[in-house]
Amino acid sequence: MDIRERRAGTVRMVGNLALMAGFVISLLSMPSGSEQLKPQILAAFLILTGLGLRIEAAIVDRKP
């Protein structure tokens, strides 16, 4: 396993964690009915970050 594959695996794992955290925050804040947008903004930020990291890992992991 070379350094590029290890980096792509790490980035993919962090992206998965960010996606899961964003979805969990989103699901937990929906039934509360609070008028605050702070949890939804955090969830959106985590989901977008996770997607970006997953895309980066896919680009880095391509075989030339």
C-alpha beads as a LAMMPS data file, in Angstrom:
LAMMPS data file: protein, C-alpha beads

64 atoms
63 bonds

1 atom types
1 bond types

-500.0 500.0 xlo xhi
-500.0 500.0 ylo yhi
-500.0 500.0 zlo zhi

Masses

1 110.0

Atoms # bond

1 1 1 0.000 0.000 0.000
2 1 1 1.602 3.226 -1.097
3 1 1 1.197 6.635 0.487
4 1 1 -1.404 7.808 -2.043
5 1 1 -3.704 4.855 -1.313
6 1 1 -3.346 5.369 2.437
7 1 1 -4.150 9.070 2.102
8 1 1 -7.192 8.339 -0.057
9 1 1 -8.412 5.780 2.487
10 1 1 -8.014 8.238 5.342
11 1 1 -9.769 11.039 3.458
12 1 1 -12.593 8.652 2.502
13 1 1 -13.004 7.577 6.138
14 1 1 -13.126 11.185 7.391
15 1 1 -15.635 12.001 4.642
16 1 1 -17.837 9.099 5.732
17 1 1 -17.688 10.261 9.347
18 1 1 -18.618 13.822 8.365
19 1 1 -21.547 12.553 6.286
20 1 1 -22.810 10.338 9.095
21 1 1 -22.468 13.114 11.676
22 1 1 -24.320 15.554 9.422
23 1 1 -27.179 13.150 8.815
24 1 1 -27.443 12.269 12.514
25 1 1 -27.531 15.942 13.511
26 1 1 -30.149 16.588 10.852
27 1 1 -32.324 13.683 11.985
28 1 1 -32.036 14.548 15.671
29 1 1 -32.872 18.213 15.174
30 1 1 -35.946 17.627 12.958
31 1 1 -38.386 16.357 15.608
32 1 1 -37.396 18.991 18.158
33 1 1 -39.314 21.655 16.262
34 1 1 -36.960 24.376 17.380
35 1 1 -36.911 27.578 15.403
36 1 1 -33.139 27.841 15.511
37 1 1 -31.230 27.123 12.323
38 1 1 -27.890 26.432 13.982
39 1 1 -28.157 22.601 13.985
40 1 1 -29.304 22.540 10.360
41 1 1 -26.473 24.833 9.292
42 1 1 -23.943 22.616 11.065
43 1 1 -25.480 19.510 9.484
44 1 1 -25.362 21.071 6.016
45 1 1 -21.739 22.095 6.526
46 1 1 -20.770 18.582 7.630
47 1 1 -22.620 16.945 4.739
48 1 1 -21.031 19.230 2.151
49 1 1 -17.598 18.697 3.687
50 1 1 -18.110 14.934 3.679
51 1 1 -19.161 14.960 0.035
52 1 1 -16.149 17.053 -0.895
53 1 1 -13.792 14.725 0.928
54 1 1 -15.343 11.668 -0.743
55 1 1 -14.927 13.294 -4.173
56 1 1 -11.320 14.187 -3.367
57 1 1 -10.606 10.599 -2.299
58 1 1 -12.124 9.286 -5.524
59 1 1 -9.969 11.611 -7.612
60 1 1 -6.781 10.787 -5.701
61 1 1 -7.456 7.049 -5.773
62 1 1 -7.726 6.854 -9.574
63 1 1 -5.158 4.606 -11.192
64 1 1 -3.262 6.319 -14.051

Bonds

1 1 1 2
2 1 2 3
3 1 3 4
4 1 4 5
5 1 5 6
6 1 6 7
7 1 7 8
8 1 8 9
9 1 9 10
10 1 10 11
11 1 11 12
12 1 12 13
13 1 13 14
14 1 14 15
15 1 15 16
16 1 16 17
17 1 17 18
18 1 18 19
19 1 19 20
20 1 20 21
21 1 21 22
22 1 22 23
23 1 23 24
24 1 24 25
25 1 25 26
26 1 26 27
27 1 27 28
28 1 28 29
29 1 29 30
30 1 30 31
31 1 31 32
32 1 32 33
33 1 33 34
34 1 34 35
35 1 35 36
36 1 36 37
37 1 37 38
38 1 38 39
39 1 39 40
40 1 40 41
41 1 41 42
42 1 42 43
43 1 43 44
44 1 44 45
45 1 45 46
46 1 46 47
47 1 47 48
48 1 48 49
49 1 49 50
50 1 50 51
51 1 51 52
52 1 52 53
53 1 53 54
54 1 54 55
55 1 55 56
56 1 56 57
57 1 57 58
58 1 58 59
59 1 59 60
60 1 60 61
61 1 61 62
62 1 62 63
63 1 63 64
